[in-house]
Amino acid sequence: MTRSAGLRFIIVGVLAFLMYIPLGLVSEVVRERANYSEQTISSLSREWGGAHLFSGPLLEIPVTEEVTYDRRREAVDAVTGLTLRDEKGNAIFEHYEETVTETRAPVYLYPVGLDIEVASESTTRSRGIFVVPVYTADVGLDFDFDPGAADLAVSGEEVLHWDEARLSVFLSSNRGLRGEARLLADGAEVLLEPVSQGQNKQTGITALIGDPRDITSYALDLGINGAETFAVAATGRTTRFALTSDWPDPSFFGDFLPDEREVSAEGFSASWTVPHLARSLPQVGRSYPDVTARNHATMGAKFI
């Protein structure tokens, strides 16, 4: 009886091992297909512009300070130009004061009011059996700043260089920009330039706007291509975000979910209102704040 039970155990073990072989082969095929699916979807998304995250606008005001140092140098004879020396032949030194202008950390300002409206139209792109939802969108931002808050962020002899103020908007990828991008400051158009990745590892657009104390309101209009997701960061002291699309299957995500939403076979609409007290993000400061905004103050939708 013992030999019989042991034999059964061996037979079951052999059968389990033999069954594992095709199971392992099937699992490998599934893994390869899943990896290929992810690569294909990523490739299609990237070619169309990729997933988008907007953050900003962020106003950056350079700061400098005049500092006086007590320095030492070799004393020089005013007539001969030679270094003065004592009776032992050692150089004689004199003290003098030197005032230099040094760069300090800039002041960063987020807007007081920020209204974002996004209207998108969707379609699909396919490669083999894989299908990716893509979209084109018109993005409109209306916002304003309180430049006076910057005075509270400097101290001592620090000087704000208002005429060199720069406005920046973070984009996940400039590659998705389409059509004309326009920034208006009190109705006057301002020249936009792409942001170098070397600046805080940021991509997006930027503009030198002059003295922001002379500007009361801004408007920014962009056209973009994107895929899979669209999201923004709540950077205004009060941020209002409205997103509409003809895509019927959204999934809302981020740190804030919509206050109102409507989803139907014809598409969806959603709106958010986020006060500054709902997120740990300063409106004015001396350290670059946008990484925190992109990681901890976002809201958006996935196109499932």
C-alpha positions in Angstrom: 0.0 0.0 0.0 2.9 2.4 0.8 4.5 1.6 -2.5 1.2 2.3 -4.3 0.8 5.7 -2.6 4.3 6.7 -3.4 3.9 5.7 -7.0 0.8 7.8 -7.2 2.6 10.8 -5.8 5.4 10.4 -8.4 2.9 10.1 -11.2 1.1 13.2 -10.1 4.4 15.1 -9.9 5.4 14.0 -13.4 2.0 15.0 -14.8 2.2 18.4 -13.1 5.7 19.0 -14.5 4.5 18.0 -18.0 1.5 20.3 -17.7 3.8 23.2 -16.6 5.7 23.1 -19.9 2.9 24.2 -22.2 1.6 26.6 -19.4 5.0 28.3 -19.4 5.1 28.5 -23.1 1.6 30.1 -23.2 2.6 32.5 -20.4 5.6 33.6 -22.4 3.5 34.3 -25.4 1.1 36.3 -23.3 3.9 38.4 -21.8 5.4 39.1 -25.2 2.0 40.1 -26.6 1.4 42.4 -23.6 4.9 44.0 -24.0 4.3 44.5 -27.7 0.8 46.0 -26.9 2.4 48.5 -24.5 5.1 49.4 -26.9 2.7 49.9 -29.8 0.3 52.0 -27.7 3.2 54.1 -26.4 4.6 54.6 -30.0 1.2 55.6 -31.4 0.5 58.0 -28.6 4.0 59.6 -28.9 3.6 60.0 -32.6 0.3 61.9 -32.1 1.6 64.1 -29.3 1.3 61.8 -26.3 -0.5 62.3 -23.0 -0.7 65.9 -21.9 -0.3 67.7 -18.6 -0.5 71.5 -18.4 0.9 73.4 -15.5 1.2 77.1 -14.9 1.2 79.8 -15.9 4.2 80.7 -13.7 5.6 84.2 -13.4 9.3 84.4 -12.6 10.9 87.7 -11.5 14.7 87.9 -11.3 16.3 89.2 -8.1 19.7 90.7 -7.4 21.4 92.2 -4.4 24.3 94.6 -4.0 26.8 93.2 -1.4 29.9 95.0 0.0 32.9 92.9 0.8 36.1 93.8 2.8 38.9 92.6 0.6 42.7 92.7 0.7 45.3 93.5 -2.0 48.9 94.3 -2.5 49.6 98.0 -2.0 51.1 99.7 -5.1 53.2 102.8 -5.4 51.1 105.4 -7.2 54.1 106.8 -9.1 56.1 103.7 -10.1 53.3 101.2 -10.1 55.5 98.8 -8.2 54.3 96.7 -5.2 55.3 98.3 -1.9 57.5 96.3 0.4 58.6 96.5 4.0 62.2 96.5 5.2 62.2 92.6 5.0 61.1 92.7 1.4 57.6 91.3 2.1 54.7 92.8 0.2 52.6 95.3 2.0 48.8 94.7 1.8 46.0 97.2 2.1 42.2 96.7 2.8 39.5 98.0 0.6 35.8 97.7 0.1 34.2 96.2 -3.1 30.5 96.3 -3.9 29.3 93.7 -6.3 25.8 92.8 -7.7 25.0 89.1 -7.0 22.1 87.1 -8.4 19.6 85.8 -5.9 16.8 83.2 -6.2 14.0 84.6 -8.3 10.5 85.2 -7.0 7.9 82.8 -8.4 4.2 83.8 -8.7 1.2 81.8 -9.6 -2.0 83.5 -10.8 -4.8 84.7 -8.5 -7.6 83.6 -10.8 -7.1 80.9 -13.5 -9.9 79.8 -15.8 -9.1 76.9 -18.2 -11.5 75.8 -20.9 -10.6 72.7 -23.1 -12.8 71.5 -26.0 -11.6 68.3 -27.7 -12.6 66.1 -30.6 -11.5 62.4 -30.6 -10.7 59.7 -33.0 -8.7 56.5 -33.0 -5.4 55.3 -34.5 -4.6 51.6 -35.0 -1.6 49.4 -35.7 -2.4 45.8 -36.2 -5.0 44.7 -33.6 -4.2 47.6 -31.2 -6.3 50.8 -31.1 -5.4 54.0 -29.3 -7.8 57.0 -28.7 -6.3 60.3 -29.8 -7.7 63.8 -29.8 -7.3 67.4 -31.0 -8.1 70.1 -28.5 -8.4 73.9 -28.2 -7.1 75.1 -24.9 -7.9 78.5 -23.6 -6.5 80.1 -20.4 -7.6 83.4 -18.8 -5.6 84.5 -15.7 -4.2 87.4 -13.7 -1.5 88.0 -11.2 -1.0 90.0 -8.0 2.5 91.4 -8.6 2.5 93.2 -5.3 2.8 89.9 -3.5 6.4 89.6 -4.9 7.5 92.5 -2.7 6.7 90.4 0.4 9.1 87.7 -0.8 12.3 89.8 -0.9 14.3 91.2 2.0 17.2 93.4 2.9 18.8 95.0 -0.1 17.3 92.6 -2.7 16.0 94.2 -5.9 13.2 92.9 -8.1 13.9 93.3 -11.8 10.4 93.8 -13.0 11.3 94.5 -16.7 12.9 91.1 -17.0 9.8 89.2 -15.8 9.2 85.9 -17.6 5.9 83.9 -18.0 6.1 80.2 -18.5 3.6 77.3 -19.0 4.7 73.7 -18.6 3.7 71.2 -21.3 4.4 67.5 -21.2 5.6 67.7 -24.8 5.9 70.6 -27.2 5.6 68.1 -30.0 1.8 68.0 -29.6 1.4 71.8 -30.3 -0.6 72.5 -33.5 -1.8 75.7 -35.1 -1.1 79.1 -33.7 -0.3 79.7 -30.1 -1.2 83.2 -28.9 -0.5 85.0 -25.6 -2.3 88.3 -25.1 -1.4 90.7 -22.3 -4.2 93.3 -21.9 -5.1 92.6 -25.5 -1.5 93.1 -26.9 0.1 90.0 -28.4 3.4 88.8 -26.7 6.0 86.7 -28.5 6.2 83.1 -27.3 9.2 80.9 -27.4 9.8 77.2 -26.5 11.4 76.4 -23.1 14.7 74.7 -23.1 14.8 71.4 -21.2 17.8 72.6 -19.2 15.6 75.1 -17.3 14.4 73.1 -14.3 14.1 70.1 -16.7 11.0 71.8 -18.1 9.4 71.7 -21.5 6.7 74.1 -22.6 6.5 77.7 -23.7 7.7 81.0 -22.3 7.6 84.8 -22.9 9.3 87.9 -21.7 6.3 90.1 -20.8 8.0 93.2 -19.4 6.8 94.8 -16.2 3.8 92.8 -15.0 2.7 95.6 -12.7 1.4 97.3 -15.8 -0.7 94.3 -17.0 -4.1 93.4 -15.5 -5.2 90.3 -17.5 -3.8 87.6 -19.8 -5.2 85.2 -22.3 -3.5 82.2 -23.8 -4.9 80.1 -26.7 -3.3 76.8 -27.8 -4.1 74.0 -30.2 -2.8 70.5 -29.4 -2.8 66.9 -30.5 -2.8 64.4 -27.7 -3.5 60.8 -26.8 -4.9 58.7 -23.9 -5.0 61.5 -21.2 -5.4 65.2 -20.7 -4.7 66.9 -17.3 -4.0 70.3 -15.8 -2.5 71.5 -12.5 -4.5 73.6 -10.2 -2.1 76.5 -9.9 -4.4 79.5 -9.5 -5.5 80.8 -6.1 -8.8 79.8 -7.5 -8.7 77.4 -10.5 -11.7 76.7 -12.7 -11.3 73.9 -15.3 -13.9 72.9 -17.8 -13.3 69.9 -20.2 -15.6 68.8 -23.0 -15.1 65.9 -25.5 -17.0 63.7 -27.9 -15.4 60.6 -26.4 -18.0 58.5 -24.7 -15.7 56.6 -22.2 -13.8 58.9 -19.9 -12.2 58.0 -16.6 -11.5 61.0 -14.3 -8.3 60.9 -12.3 -5.8 63.1 -10.4 -5.8 64.8 -7.0 -9.2 66.4 -7.6 -12.3 64.8 -9.1 -14.9 66.8 -11.0 -17.5 68.8 -9.1 -19.9 68.1 -12.0 -19.8 65.6 -14.9 -22.1 64.4 -17.6 -21.3 61.3 -19.7 -23.3 60.0 -22.6 -22.9 58.1 -25.9 -22.2 61.5 -27.5 -19.3 62.4 -25.2 -18.7 64.0 -21.8 -18.3 67.2 -20.0 -16.7 67.9 -16.6 -15.9 70.9 -14.5 -13.7 71.5 -11.5 -13.3 74.4 -9.1 -10.2 74.2 -6.8 -9.4 76.8 -4.1 -5.9 77.3 -3.0 -6.6 75.9 0.5 -7.2 72.5 -1.1 -3.6 72.0 -2.2 -0.2 72.5 -0.5 1.2 74.9 -3.1 2.4 78.5 -2.3 1.2 81.3 -4.5 4.5 83.2 -4.1 7.9 81.8 -3.1 11.6 81.7 -3.9 12.0 78.0 -4.8 10.7 76.5 -8.1 7.2 75.2 -7.3 6.0 73.6 -10.5 7.3 70.1 -9.8 5.1 70.0 -6.7 2.1 71.3 -8.7 2.5 68.6 -11.4 2.9 65.8 -8.8 0.3 66.8 -6.2 -2.3 69.2 -7.7 -3.6 67.7 -10.9 -7.0 66.8 -12.4 -8.0 65.4 -15.8 -9.5 62.6 -17.8 -8.4 59.4 -19.4 -9.8 58.4 -22.8 -10.6 54.7 -22.2 
